[in-house]
Amino acid sequence: MKKAFLLSKANPAIGKEEILALAGTKKFEMQEDLLVLDADFDFERLAYTKSVYDLLFECTKKQLIGKMKSFNWQKIYKKSFCLRIFGEDKSREKDFAGYIWGNLKKPKVDLEKAGTNIHIFFTKKKVMVCLLDKKINQSGFESRRAHLRPEMHPSSLHPRLARAMVNLTGIKTGTVTDPFCGTGGILIEAGLMGFNVEGYDIEQSMLLMAEKNLQHFKIRHKLEKKDATAIKKKIGYVVSDLPYAKSTRKQNLEVLYSKFFSILKKNLHKKAVLGLPDFVDNRKLIKKAGLKVENEFNYYLHKSLSKKIFVVVK
């Protein structure tokens, strides 16, 4: 059965691509905020998805009533049911619920804690009738924000974005490496997903803060003081938010990034997902180093700065 993913409006482009990366496919159907495809992975990993559904059927508006009456609701029914409509007049919920009621042996409606949650999405092209599989818990991201950790730095990524960047690698097993780990935000998210994590930073003070943060979340890790532009070993999955400051001369950042991209070209074994400022032409620098940009996203930070997220391969 196909799955339907209701994407978060916070960044649907990243939400879509993290699902495709984890599902390992480019075959999908997009209906407004719903991404439909065959997928089987740990959906709790997702950062920019609200809910995951089993797609029961799709049809036109004219076909809907007939489909509702003929569908075998008994085969998916568990204890009680609730029906909700999205994108259409909600007053019709009672009518559509009636078609389900008439199809069940012992029907029971529970609007609070139903065992069977039916959601009907009216899009411009078709109607998608779905069974709720899982709501993705987003509260953990807020509780792990930088100012709530034992040690914080103002440049730390939002945990949701850090999680999504890890997902964009498509990693199933293995080690996530952050060569500019700072206080460890990316490593925290990767570690909470069960991956091995290792971080490097040129500043000992950052490593000490990362150590405290990772210990706080009980994440096994490896930290080492190291210049990211001098890494000499093969690394599989790289996820990193590269340092930047608008006060730093642009050409100095370009030199730093170019050196790091050259190291990636030599040592990257799988895939890298990198956060970079939008005021540097990083696509040009990445290509100059002989790497390929597989995907690119915009991420708004504030009125004076947006970030670019690059998915990079050799």
CORURSUL-V209601 format. One record per pair of residues at least 24 apart in sequence whose C-alpha atoms are under 6 Angstrom apart, sorted by sequence separation. I is the first residue (numbers start at 1). J is the second residue. If there is no record, write none. Layout:
BEGIN
i:I j:J
i:I j:J
END
This chain:
BEGIN
i:162 j:186
i:182 j:206
i:197 j:221
i:198 j:222
i:199 j:223
i:200 j:224
i:201 j:225
i:202 j:226
i:198 j:223
i:200 j:225
i:201 j:226
i:202 j:227
i:7 j:33
i:163 j:189
i:183 j:209
i:184 j:210
i:200 j:226
i:6 j:33
i:82 j:109
i:183 j:210
i:262 j:289
i:6 j:34
i:80 j:108
i:81 j:109
i:82 j:110
i:191 j:219
i:261 j:289
i:278 j:306
i:5 j:34
i:80 j:109
i:81 j:110
i:82 j:111
i:278 j:307
i:5 j:35
i:69 j:99
i:74 j:104
i:80 j:110
i:229 j:259
i:277 j:307
i:278 j:308
i:4 j:35
i:229 j:260
i:276 j:307
i:277 j:308
i:4 j:36
i:82 j:114
i:235 j:267
i:236 j:268
i:276 j:308
i:3 j:36
i:15 j:48
i:81 j:114
i:234 j:267
i:235 j:268
i:236 j:269
i:237 j:270
i:239 j:272
i:241 j:274
i:242 j:275
i:275 j:308
i:3 j:37
i:80 j:114
i:81 j:115
i:85 j:119
i:235 j:269
i:236 j:270
i:237 j:271
i:238 j:272
i:239 j:273
i:240 j:274
i:241 j:275
i:242 j:276
i:275 j:309
i:2 j:37
i:3 j:38
i:80 j:115
i:81 j:116
i:82 j:117
i:83 j:118
i:84 j:119
i:85 j:120
i:86 j:121
i:87 j:122
i:237 j:272
i:239 j:274
i:274 j:309
i:2 j:38
i:79 j:115
i:80 j:116
i:81 j:117
i:83 j:119
i:274 j:310
i:78 j:115
i:273 j:310
i:78 j:116
i:273 j:311
i:77 j:116
i:272 j:311
i:8 j:48
i:272 j:312
i:8 j:49
i:271 j:312
i:7 j:49
i:8 j:50
i:271 j:313
i:6 j:49
i:7 j:50
i:6 j:50
i:6 j:51
i:5 j:52
i:4 j:52
i:4 j:53
i:179 j:228
i:3 j:53
i:3 j:54
i:4 j:55
i:3 j:55
i:2 j:55
i:151 j:209
i:178 j:238
i:176 j:237
i:177 j:238
i:178 j:239
i:176 j:238
i:178 j:240
i:150 j:213
i:60 j:126
i:59 j:126
i:60 j:127
i:59 j:127
i:58 j:127
i:58 j:128
i:57 j:129
i:56 j:129
i:56 j:130
i:55 j:130
i:54 j:130
i:53 j:130
i:54 j:131
i:53 j:131
i:53 j:132
i:53 j:133
i:52 j:133
i:52 j:134
i:51 j:134
i:51 j:135
i:51 j:136
i:50 j:136
i:169 j:271
i:47 j:160
i:47 j:164
i:21 j:168
i:22 j:170
i:18 j:167
i:21 j:170
i:18 j:168
END
